[in-house]
Amino acid sequence: MLEHPRDRWTLLDALAAQAERYGERVFCTFEDDRSLSFAELARESDGFATALADIGIAAGDRVMAFAFNSRAFLVAYFGTMKRGAIYVPVNTELKGAFLEHQLRSTTPRALIVDAELRGAFDTVRDGEALAAIRHTIAISPGTAALPGTQLHNVEALAATAPRADAQLEARPHDIAMIMFTSGTTGPSKGVMMPQAHCRHFGYSAGRSQEMTDTDVMYICMPFFHAMGLLLQFGSCLLAGSRAHVVRRFSATRWLDDVRSCGATLTYGLGVIPEFIFRQPVRAEDGDNALRQMIAVPIGDSWGHAFEARFGLKLKQAYGMTECNIPVYADVNEPLIAGCAGRLDEDFFELRVVDAETDQPVATGEIGEVVVRPKEASCFMAGYWGMPERTVEAWRNLWFHTGDAGELDAEGRLHFVDRIKDCIRRRGENISAYEVEQVLNEHPGVAESCVIGVRTAEGGGEEEVLAHIVPAGDMPDPVSVLDFCAVRMPRYAVPRFLAPARELDKTPSGKLRKQELRDAGIGRDAWDREAEGYELAR
């Protein structure tokens, strides 16, 4: 891994060093058969930075990227940082009020956009949300400029002859990027990400996987997500590894892609690994070069079978956009579903505390995971435009993750669930994720989403409600509960079952549950208590 003095912990220093070391050696390949060398990325981002200066983009201005994974995305990313402006990559599925929220939050001066995504901005009803944008920078031909803006092209801007006065030297504490949280429990928050924070994602990931410049990383996670851009691409930059980048994840194409590009490493978040595992078994499943895959979370029902089937080691970790990745598992230890691993004590402190008092809980007890950094700028600088949310998250001088976890006697962190997804029933903590894993094994269930709901007679207690996407016709509720009853504790068996056509997810595969919580118990929910179904003791 590339090592730098503390005052050079920036992505721009990393790119400069690797461009000097590797020159025209191919750095990234793409599914459209294009490529990008280390030197090309350095050279073209110099030109892009100069072009931004020429069109009036100043240090601190926001440049929003509404674009798929591509060569142009990376050139614009580094060029924007070289100009001293702040890159704002946003979810390509946004539209309407969701897109308006992020536009209003960051007031970008320029928009980088793919032609096929341009129409999303026509769904923003309030023109004031678009008022700050002065430049539309197209990635692909045929892109229409936003009203009142000048139209440019990424490649044309990147071809500009570079000038040294157009670039600003990056410092570790400078804000490189604003990356939005998934917004699963409320409006998305813009995380202010210093250069050192962005760099450390890749540094810690590469170090934990013992990456070298002979590795090949398969990237199917979106670049607007920290896993794709910072962990995967960032670790390749710091290790000098080659990256193969595709536009989006495809379960049916995953193995063929991995084999054809010669990938030795890859990542999967949320439901992605499970979707891969559910693909039909093929004789060539184990015929690949993969040695390791970071996957979060891993289910107990398929983790070991996944390793055996594809001939690799699964590795777990724990972190967030806000707090980096303070915990990695050791692949030389037995795989335990939900065991994220041990704390990186060189850079972080971590506790598990009572969510109400912030007092540490005993070993083996579930509480909220709180984290803080030992190195300045290797953590978020706060939430953009939300000082009250920053203070709330940082109460008592610890960053509160909102995650439920526990530390075992070996000092390893076990992730349980989001605090809001950890259901409290009859004095027991129930992980919605673990219940979903069991439900998803039922042959009549394609997917499930489990939440806690309150009933009129239940007081402060919650009941378990499972929304089920059937694999065909809706399975008989009794068969589902019979299936659950022998596979989970009695207190965790759902009381309510409700059919669903599909489940809303973030692009990183996380279930969006807040709307389901707000809706409560619908009329179509099957109630085992009302139906007289009794669980055996």
C-alpha positions as CSV (number, residue, x, y, z in Angstrom):
1,M,0.0,0.0,0.0
2,L,1.1,3.5,-0.8
3,E,2.5,5.2,2.4
4,H,2.6,8.9,2.8
5,P,3.5,11.4,5.6
6,R,0.5,12.6,7.6
7,D,0.4,16.0,5.8
8,R,0.0,14.2,2.4
9,W,-3.0,12.1,3.3
10,T,-5.0,13.2,0.3
11,L,-6.4,11.4,-2.8
12,L,-4.6,13.9,-5.0
13,D,-1.2,13.1,-3.5
14,A,-2.0,9.4,-4.0
15,L,-2.9,9.9,-7.7
16,A,0.3,12.0,-8.3
17,A,2.5,9.4,-6.7
18,Q,0.9,6.4,-8.6
19,A,0.9,8.3,-11.9
20,E,4.6,8.9,-11.5
21,R,5.2,5.2,-10.5
22,Y,3.0,3.4,-13.0
23,G,2.7,6.0,-15.8
24,E,0.7,4.6,-18.8
25,R,0.0,1.2,-17.2
26,V,-3.8,0.5,-17.3
27,F,-5.5,1.4,-14.1
28,C,-9.2,1.0,-14.9
29,T,-11.1,-0.9,-17.5
30,F,-14.8,-0.5,-18.3
31,E,-17.6,-2.6,-19.7
32,D,-17.7,-0.3,-22.8
33,D,-14.2,-1.5,-23.6
34,R,-12.6,1.9,-22.7
35,S,-9.7,2.1,-20.3
36,L,-7.8,4.6,-18.2
37,S,-4.2,4.6,-17.2
38,F,-2.7,6.2,-14.1
39,A,-1.1,8.9,-16.1
40,E,-4.2,9.5,-18.2
41,L,-6.3,10.0,-15.1
42,A,-3.7,12.5,-13.7
43,R,-3.4,14.3,-17.0
44,E,-7.1,14.6,-18.0
45,S,-8.1,15.6,-14.5
46,D,-5.5,18.4,-14.7
47,G,-7.3,19.6,-17.9
48,F,-10.7,19.3,-16.3
49,A,-9.6,21.4,-13.3
50,T,-8.4,24.1,-15.6
51,A,-11.6,24.1,-17.6
52,L,-13.6,24.4,-14.4
53,A,-11.5,27.5,-13.5
54,D,-12.2,28.9,-17.0
55,I,-16.0,28.6,-16.6
56,G,-15.9,30.3,-13.2
57,I,-16.0,27.3,-10.8
58,A,-14.2,28.4,-7.6
59,A,-12.8,26.7,-4.6
60,G,-15.6,25.5,-2.3
61,D,-18.2,25.5,-5.1
62,R,-20.2,22.3,-5.3
63,V,-20.2,20.2,-8.5
64,M,-23.0,17.6,-8.6
65,A,-22.5,14.3,-10.4
66,F,-25.7,12.6,-11.5
67,A,-24.0,9.8,-13.5
68,F,-23.4,6.1,-13.8
69,N,-20.0,4.5,-13.2
70,S,-17.8,5.5,-16.1
71,R,-14.4,6.8,-17.1
72,A,-15.7,10.3,-17.3
73,F,-17.0,10.1,-13.7
74,L,-13.5,9.5,-12.4
75,V,-11.9,12.2,-14.5
76,A,-14.4,14.7,-13.3
77,Y,-14.0,13.5,-9.7
78,F,-10.3,14.2,-9.5
79,G,-10.5,17.3,-11.7
80,T,-13.1,18.8,-9.3
81,M,-10.9,18.1,-6.3
82,K,-7.9,19.6,-8.0
83,R,-9.9,22.8,-8.6
84,G,-10.6,22.9,-4.8
85,A,-14.3,22.5,-5.5
86,I,-16.5,19.9,-3.7
87,Y,-17.7,16.8,-5.6
88,V,-21.3,15.8,-4.9
89,P,-22.1,12.3,-6.4
90,V,-25.8,11.5,-5.9
91,N,-28.0,8.5,-6.3
92,T,-29.0,8.0,-10.0
93,E,-32.5,6.9,-9.0
94,L,-33.5,10.2,-7.5
95,K,-36.3,12.3,-8.9
96,G,-38.9,14.8,-7.8
97,A,-38.8,15.8,-4.2
98,F,-35.9,13.4,-3.4
99,L,-33.7,15.0,-6.0
100,E,-34.9,18.5,-5.0
101,H,-33.8,17.9,-1.4
102,Q,-30.2,17.2,-2.4
103,L,-30.1,20.1,-4.9
104,R,-31.4,22.5,-2.2
105,S,-29.0,21.1,0.4
106,T,-25.8,21.7,-1.7
107,T,-26.8,24.4,-4.3
108,P,-24.4,23.1,-6.9
109,R,-22.8,25.5,-9.5
110,A,-22.3,22.8,-12.1
111,L,-24.1,19.5,-12.9
112,I,-22.3,16.5,-14.5
113,V,-25.0,14.3,-16.0
114,D,-25.5,11.3,-18.2
115,A,-27.9,11.8,-21.2
116,E,-30.4,9.1,-20.1
117,L,-30.6,10.6,-16.6
118,R,-31.1,14.2,-17.7
119,G,-34.9,13.8,-17.6
120,A,-34.9,13.4,-13.8
121,F,-34.3,17.2,-13.5
122,D,-37.6,17.9,-15.3
123,T,-39.4,16.2,-12.4
124,V,-38.1,18.9,-9.9
125,R,-41.1,21.2,-9.6
126,D,-39.5,24.0,-7.7
127,G,-37.2,25.9,-10.1
128,E,-35.5,27.5,-7.1
129,A,-33.8,24.2,-6.3
130,L,-32.0,24.4,-9.7
131,A,-31.3,28.2,-9.6
132,A,-27.7,27.9,-8.5
133,I,-26.6,25.7,-11.5
134,R,-24.8,27.6,-14.1
135,H,-23.3,24.8,-16.2
136,T,-24.5,21.5,-17.5
137,I,-21.5,19.2,-18.1
138,A,-22.6,16.3,-20.3
139,I,-21.0,12.8,-20.1
140,S,-22.6,11.5,-23.3
141,P,-23.8,13.1,-26.6
142,G,-27.4,14.3,-26.9
143,T,-27.7,15.7,-23.4
144,A,-29.9,18.8,-23.2
145,A,-28.7,21.7,-21.0
146,L,-30.7,22.6,-18.0
147,P,-32.6,25.9,-18.7
148,G,-30.4,28.9,-18.2
149,T,-27.1,27.0,-18.1
150,Q,-24.2,26.6,-20.5
151,L,-23.6,23.2,-22.0
152,H,-20.2,21.5,-21.9
153,N,-18.8,18.0,-22.5
154,V,-16.6,16.2,-20.0
155,E,-14.1,15.0,-22.5
156,A,-13.8,18.4,-24.2
157,L,-13.1,20.0,-20.8
158,A,-10.6,17.3,-19.9
159,A,-8.7,18.1,-23.2
160,T,-8.0,21.6,-22.0
161,A,-4.4,22.5,-21.7
162,P,-3.7,22.5,-18.0
163,R,-2.5,25.6,-16.1
164,A,-0.9,25.4,-12.7
165,D,-2.8,28.4,-11.3
166,A,-6.1,26.6,-11.9
167,Q,-5.3,23.9,-9.3
168,L,-5.2,24.2,-5.6
169,E,-3.0,22.1,-3.3
170,A,-5.2,19.8,-1.3
171,R,-4.7,19.4,2.5
172,P,-5.9,16.5,4.5
173,H,-8.7,18.5,6.2
174,D,-10.1,20.0,3.0
175,I,-13.6,18.9,2.1
176,A,-13.2,16.7,-1.0
177,M,-16.8,15.5,-1.3
178,I,-20.3,15.5,0.0
179,M,-21.7,12.0,0.0
180,F,-25.4,11.5,1.0
181,T,-26.5,8.8,3.4
182,S,-29.1,6.4,2.2
183,G,-31.9,8.1,4.0
184,T,-33.6,4.9,5.2
185,T,-35.0,6.6,8.3
186,G,-35.5,10.2,7.2
187,P,-34.2,12.8,4.8
188,S,-30.8,12.0,3.4
189,K,-27.9,13.9,5.1
190,G,-24.9,15.2,3.2
191,V,-21.7,13.9,4.8
192,M,-18.8,16.3,4.6
193,M,-15.8,14.2,3.7
194,P,-12.3,15.5,4.2
195,Q,-9.5,14.3,1.9
196,A,-7.9,12.2,4.7
197,H,-11.2,10.6,5.4
198,C,-11.7,9.6,1.7
199,R,-8.1,8.4,1.5
200,H,-8.4,6.3,4.6
201,F,-11.3,4.2,3.3
202,G,-9.1,2.9,0.6
203,Y,-6.0,2.6,2.7
204,S,-7.6,0.6,5.5
205,A,-9.5,-1.6,3.0
206,G,-6.3,-2.4,1.0
207,R,-4.3,-3.0,4.1
208,S,-6.9,-5.4,5.5
209,Q,-7.0,-7.4,2.3
210,E,-3.2,-7.3,1.8
211,M,-3.7,-5.8,-1.7
212,T,-0.8,-5.6,-4.2
213,D,-0.5,-4.2,-7.7
214,T,-1.1,-7.7,-9.1
215,D,-4.7,-7.7,-7.8
216,V,-7.8,-7.0,-10.0
217,M,-10.9,-5.5,-8.3
218,Y,-14.4,-6.1,-9.8
219,I,-16.5,-3.0,-9.1
220,C,-20.3,-3.2,-9.5
221,M,-21.2,-1.0,-6.6
222,P,-22.2,2.6,-7.7
223,F,-19.7,5.4,-7.4
224,F,-22.1,7.5,-5.5
225,H,-21.7,5.0,-2.7
226,A,-18.6,4.9,-0.4
227,M,-18.2,1.2,-1.0
228,G,-17.7,1.6,-4.8
229,L,-15.8,4.9,-5.0
230,L,-13.8,4.9,-1.8
231,L,-13.3,1.4,-0.6
232,Q,-13.0,-0.4,-3.9
233,F,-11.7,2.2,-6.3
234,G,-9.8,4.0,-3.5
235,S,-8.0,0.8,-2.4
236,C,-7.0,0.1,-6.1
237,L,-5.5,3.6,-6.3
238,L,-3.4,3.2,-3.2
239,A,-2.4,-0.4,-3.9
240,G,-1.7,0.2,-7.7
241,S,-4.2,-2.6,-8.5
242,R,-6.3,-2.7,-11.6
243,A,-10.0,-2.0,-11.4
244,H,-12.7,-3.4,-13.7
245,V,-15.8,-1.1,-13.5
246,V,-19.3,-1.9,-14.6
247,R,-22.3,0.4,-14.6
248,R,-24.5,-1.6,-12.2
249,F,-24.8,-4.9,-10.4
250,S,-26.3,-7.9,-12.3
251,A,-26.8,-11.2,-10.4
252,T,-27.0,-13.1,-13.7
253,R,-23.9,-11.5,-15.2
254,W,-21.8,-11.4,-12.0
255,L,-19.9,-14.7,-12.4
256,D,-19.2,-14.1,-16.1
257,D,-17.9,-10.6,-15.4
258,V,-15.7,-11.8,-12.6
259,R,-14.2,-14.6,-14.7
260,S,-13.6,-12.5,-17.8
261,C,-11.8,-9.6,-16.1
262,G,-9.7,-12.0,-13.9
263,A,-10.9,-10.4,-10.7
264,T,-9.1,-11.5,-7.5
265,L,-11.2,-9.2,-5.2
266,T,-14.7,-7.8,-5.1
267,Y,-17.4,-6.4,-2.7
268,G,-21.1,-6.9,-2.2
269,L,-23.4,-4.9,0.1
270,G,-26.9,-5.6,1.3
271,V,-28.8,-8.3,-0.7
272,I,-26.2,-8.5,-3.4
273,P,-24.3,-11.6,-2.1
274,E,-27.5,-13.4,-1.4
275,F,-28.9,-12.6,-4.9
276,I,-25.6,-14.1,-6.3
277,F,-26.0,-17.2,-4.2
278,R,-29.6,-17.7,-5.3
279,Q,-28.5,-18.0,-9.0
280,P,-28.7,-21.5,-10.4
281,V,-25.6,-23.5,-9.6
282,R,-23.1,-23.8,-12.5
283,A,-20.3,-26.2,-13.1
284,E,-17.9,-23.2,-13.5
285,D,-18.9,-21.5,-10.2
286,G,-15.5,-22.3,-8.6
287,D,-13.5,-21.6,-11.8
288,N,-12.6,-18.0,-11.0
289,A,-9.6,-16.1,-9.7
290,L,-11.4,-14.6,-6.7
291,R,-9.5,-15.0,-3.4
292,Q,-11.6,-12.7,-1.2
293,M,-14.9,-10.8,-1.1
294,I,-16.0,-8.3,1.4
295,A,-19.7,-8.8,2.0
296,V,-22.0,-7.1,4.5
297,P,-24.1,-8.6,5.9
298,I,-23.5,-12.3,5.7
299,G,-26.3,-14.8,6.5
300,D,-25.7,-17.8,8.6
301,S,-27.7,-19.9,6.2
302,W,-25.5,-19.3,3.1
303,G,-22.2,-17.8,4.2
304,H,-20.1,-21.0,4.3
305,A,-21.9,-22.5,1.3
306,F,-21.0,-19.3,-0.7
307,E,-17.3,-19.7,0.1
308,A,-17.3,-23.4,-0.9
309,R,-19.3,-22.8,-4.1
310,F,-17.2,-19.9,-5.4
311,G,-13.8,-21.0,-3.9
312,L,-13.1,-17.8,-2.0
313,K,-13.0,-16.3,1.5
314,L,-15.8,-14.0,2.7
315,K,-14.7,-11.1,4.8
316,Q,-16.9,-8.9,7.0
317,A,-16.4,-5.3,8.2
318,Y,-18.2,-2.6,10.0
319,G,-18.4,1.1,9.1
320,M,-20.4,4.0,7.7
321,T,-20.0,6.9,5.3
322,E,-19.6,9.1,8.4
323,C,-17.1,7.2,10.5
324,N,-15.0,5.2,7.9
325,I,-14.4,1.5,8.4
326,P,-13.1,1.1,12.0
327,V,-13.6,-2.7,12.1
328,Y,-12.5,-5.6,9.8
329,A,-12.7,-9.3,10.2
330,D,-9.7,-11.6,10.0
331,V,-10.2,-14.1,7.1
332,N,-7.9,-16.5,8.9
333,E,-10.6,-16.9,11.6
334,P,-13.8,-19.0,11.2
335,L,-16.6,-17.1,9.4
336,I,-19.3,-16.1,11.9
337,A,-22.3,-14.4,10.4
338,G,-22.6,-10.9,11.8
339,C,-19.1,-10.9,13.3
340,A,-17.6,-7.7,11.8
341,G,-14.2,-8.3,13.5
342,R,-11.8,-6.4,15.6
343,L,-11.3,-2.6,15.9
344,D,-8.4,-0.9,14.1
345,E,-6.9,0.6,17.2
346,D,-4.4,2.6,15.3
347,F,-7.1,5.0,14.1
348,F,-10.3,4.5,16.1
349,E,-11.9,4.0,19.5
350,L,-15.2,2.1,19.7
351,R,-17.7,1.3,22.5
352,V,-21.1,-0.4,22.8
353,V,-23.3,1.7,25.1
354,D,-26.8,1.9,26.4
355,A,-28.7,3.9,23.8
356,E,-30.4,6.1,26.5
357,T,-27.6,6.7,28.9
358,D,-24.4,6.3,26.8
359,Q,-22.9,4.2,29.5
360,P,-20.9,1.1,28.3
361,V,-22.8,-2.2,28.5
362,A,-21.3,-5.5,29.6
363,T,-19.5,-7.8,27.3
364,G,-22.1,-9.8,25.3
365,E,-24.9,-7.3,25.9
366,I,-26.5,-5.5,23.0
367,G,-26.2,-1.7,22.8
368,E,-25.6,1.1,20.4
369,V,-22.2,1.2,18.6
370,V,-20.4,4.5,19.1
371,V,-17.1,5.5,17.5
372,R,-14.5,8.3,17.4
373,P,-11.2,8.8,15.5
374,K,-7.7,9.0,16.9
375,E,-6.5,10.9,13.8
376,A,-7.9,14.2,12.7
377,S,-9.7,14.4,9.4
378,C,-10.1,10.5,9.1
379,F,-13.7,11.0,10.0
380,M,-16.6,13.1,8.6
381,A,-16.5,16.8,9.3
382,G,-20.2,16.9,10.0
383,Y,-23.4,17.0,8.0
384,W,-23.6,19.7,5.3
385,G,-26.1,22.4,6.4
386,M,-27.4,20.4,9.3
387,P,-25.4,21.6,12.4
388,E,-28.1,20.3,14.8
389,R,-27.9,16.8,13.3
390,T,-24.1,16.9,13.6
391,V,-24.3,17.9,17.3
392,E,-27.0,15.2,17.9
393,A,-24.8,12.5,16.3
394,W,-21.7,13.6,18.3
395,R,-23.3,13.9,21.7
396,N,-21.1,13.1,24.7
397,L,-18.1,13.3,22.4
398,W,-18.8,10.0,20.6
399,F,-20.3,9.5,17.1
400,H,-23.6,7.6,17.5
401,T,-24.0,5.2,14.6
402,G,-27.6,4.2,15.3
403,D,-26.5,0.6,15.0
404,A,-27.1,-2.2,17.6
405,G,-24.2,-4.4,18.3
406,E,-22.3,-6.3,20.9
407,L,-18.7,-7.1,21.8
408,D,-17.7,-10.7,22.6
409,A,-15.1,-11.9,25.0
410,E,-12.5,-11.9,22.2
411,G,-13.1,-8.2,21.6
412,R,-14.9,-8.7,18.3
413,L,-17.8,-6.6,17.2
414,H,-21.0,-8.4,16.3
415,F,-23.5,-6.3,14.2
416,V,-27.1,-7.0,15.3
417,D,-29.2,-4.5,13.3
418,R,-30.1,-0.9,13.0
419,I,-31.4,0.3,16.3
420,K,-34.8,1.0,14.7
421,D,-34.7,-2.4,13.1
422,C,-34.0,-4.1,16.4
423,I,-37.4,-5.1,17.6
424,R,-38.2,-5.2,21.3
425,R,-40.8,-7.8,22.2
426,R,-41.5,-9.5,25.5
427,G,-38.2,-8.2,26.9
428,E,-36.2,-9.7,24.1
429,N,-34.2,-8.0,21.3
430,I,-35.1,-9.3,17.9
431,S,-32.9,-8.7,14.8
432,A,-35.2,-8.0,11.9
433,Y,-32.3,-9.1,9.6
434,E,-32.1,-12.5,11.2
435,V,-35.9,-13.0,10.9
436,E,-35.7,-12.0,7.2
437,Q,-32.9,-14.5,6.6
438,V,-35.1,-17.3,7.9
439,L,-38.1,-16.2,5.9
440,N,-36.1,-15.9,2.7
441,E,-35.2,-19.6,3.0
442,H,-38.9,-20.6,2.6
443,P,-39.4,-21.9,-1.0
444,G,-42.5,-19.7,-1.4
445,V,-40.7,-16.5,-0.4
446,A,-38.7,-14.4,-2.8
447,E,-37.9,-11.6,-0.4
448,S,-39.0,-10.3,2.9
449,C,-38.9,-7.1,5.0
450,V,-39.5,-7.3,8.8
451,I,-40.5,-4.4,11.0
452,G,-41.7,-3.8,14.5
453,V,-45.3,-2.5,14.9
454,R,-47.4,-1.6,17.9
455,T,-51.0,-2.7,18.4
456,A,-53.8,-1.1,20.3
457,E,-53.6,-3.7,23.1
458,G,-49.9,-4.0,23.2
459,G,-48.9,-0.8,25.1
460,G,-45.2,-0.1,24.5
461,E,-44.4,-3.6,23.2
462,E,-43.8,-4.3,19.6
463,E,-45.0,-7.1,17.4
464,V,-43.2,-8.6,14.4
465,L,-44.7,-7.8,11.0
466,A,-43.2,-9.5,7.9
467,H,-43.9,-8.1,4.4
468,I,-43.4,-11.0,2.0
469,V,-42.8,-10.9,-1.8
470,P,-43.9,-14.3,-2.9
471,A,-42.0,-16.5,-5.3
472,G,-45.2,-17.1,-7.3
473,D,-48.4,-17.3,-5.4
474,M,-48.5,-16.0,-1.9
475,P,-47.6,-19.0,0.4
476,D,-50.0,-20.3,3.0
477,P,-49.4,-18.3,6.2
478,V,-49.5,-21.4,8.3
479,S,-46.8,-23.0,6.3
480,V,-44.6,-19.9,6.7
481,L,-45.1,-19.8,10.5
482,D,-44.5,-23.6,10.8
483,F,-41.3,-23.0,8.8
484,C,-40.2,-20.2,11.2
485,A,-41.2,-22.0,14.4
486,V,-38.5,-24.6,14.0
487,R,-35.8,-22.2,12.9
488,M,-36.0,-19.3,15.3
489,P,-36.8,-18.5,18.9
490,R,-40.5,-18.5,19.7
491,Y,-40.5,-14.8,20.6
492,A,-39.1,-13.9,17.1
493,V,-41.8,-15.7,15.0
494,P,-43.8,-13.0,13.2
495,R,-47.3,-12.3,14.4
496,F,-48.3,-10.6,11.2
497,L,-47.7,-11.6,7.5
498,A,-48.5,-9.2,4.7
499,P,-48.1,-9.7,0.9
500,A,-46.0,-7.3,-1.1
501,R,-45.4,-6.9,-4.8
502,E,-41.9,-5.5,-4.3
503,L,-39.7,-4.0,-1.6
504,D,-38.2,-0.5,-1.9
505,K,-34.4,-0.5,-1.6
506,T,-31.6,1.9,-1.8
507,P,-29.2,1.4,-4.7
508,S,-26.7,-0.2,-2.2
509,G,-29.3,-2.9,-1.5
510,K,-30.6,-1.7,1.9
511,L,-34.3,-2.0,2.6
512,R,-36.1,1.2,3.0
513,K,-38.4,0.6,5.9
514,Q,-39.6,3.9,7.2
515,E,-42.7,4.1,4.9
516,L,-43.7,0.6,6.0
517,R,-43.3,1.6,9.7
518,D,-45.4,4.7,9.1
519,A,-48.1,2.6,7.4
520,G,-48.3,0.2,10.4
521,I,-50.5,-2.9,10.1
522,G,-52.5,-2.9,6.9
523,R,-55.8,-4.5,6.3
524,D,-54.3,-7.2,4.2
525,A,-52.0,-8.4,7.1
526,W,-52.7,-11.9,8.3
527,D,-52.7,-12.0,12.2
528,R,-51.8,-15.4,13.7
529,E,-53.4,-14.5,17.0
530,A,-56.7,-13.5,15.3
531,E,-56.5,-16.7,13.2
532,G,-55.9,-18.9,16.3
533,Y,-52.4,-20.1,15.3
534,E,-50.6,-21.2,18.4
535,L,-46.8,-21.6,18.8
536,A,-45.7,-24.7,20.6
537,R,-43.7,-24.1,23.8
